[in-house]
Amino acid sequence: MTDQIILRPTTGADMVGIDALLAASYPVLLKPDYPPSVLVTALPLISRANPGLLRSGTFYVVEDSGGRALAAGGWTHTGPQGGIGPRDLGHIRHVVTHPCATRRGLARALLTHAFDCARAAGITRLSCQSTRTAVPFYAAMGFEVQGDIEIALRPGITFPAVQMMRNL
């Protein structure tokens, strides 16, 4: 018998669960693609839920029947560093899957839902700042690599990533 999976928008009350998901996922899944010198400075900064995203109405969680967060992510009109660009451009944000739940289609279901919601809101293109680890996943979801980027997390701390784009 398979466990029931629930996909729903997040709220501020999901902070602890999403923090736990990020803390469980990123150290394990990013390790093969990033050196320890990058992870030691970046993980404390990227492994925290963004309260604004949780309350945005466009950020979602996939849970098991016990309420445990297995995957999360969503989209926004505003970019990851703030600011609003063209009205038809959306941004994929903070997508993550628990290491015990990878390869089960949860992130695919989550992004498919996000694509549908973004399209209904008038978005025709989605931008994504992917980790190196997630590039094959996003490519399978129709995103194309635009190039390597460095995300400024704090003064003196950057995180190597890959800019990707997809038409809806």
Sequence and secondary structure as in RCSB ss.txt:
>XXXX:A:sequence
MTDQIILRPTTGADMVGIDALLAASYPVLLKPDYPPSVLVTALPLISRANPGLLRSGTFYVVEDSGGRALAAGGW
THTGPQGGIGPRDLGHIRHVVTHPCATRRGLARALLTHAFDCARAAGITRLSCQSTRTAVPFYAAMGFEVQGDIE
IALRPGITFPAVQMMRNL
>XXXX:A:secstr
    EEEEE  GGGHHHHHHHHHHHHHHHSGGGS HHHHHHHHHHHSS  HHHHTSSSEEEEEETT  EEEEEEE
ESB TTS B  TTEEEEEEEEE GGGTTSSHHHHHHHHHHHHHHHTT  EEEEEE TTTHHHHHHTT EEEEEEE
EEEETTEEEEEEEEEEE 
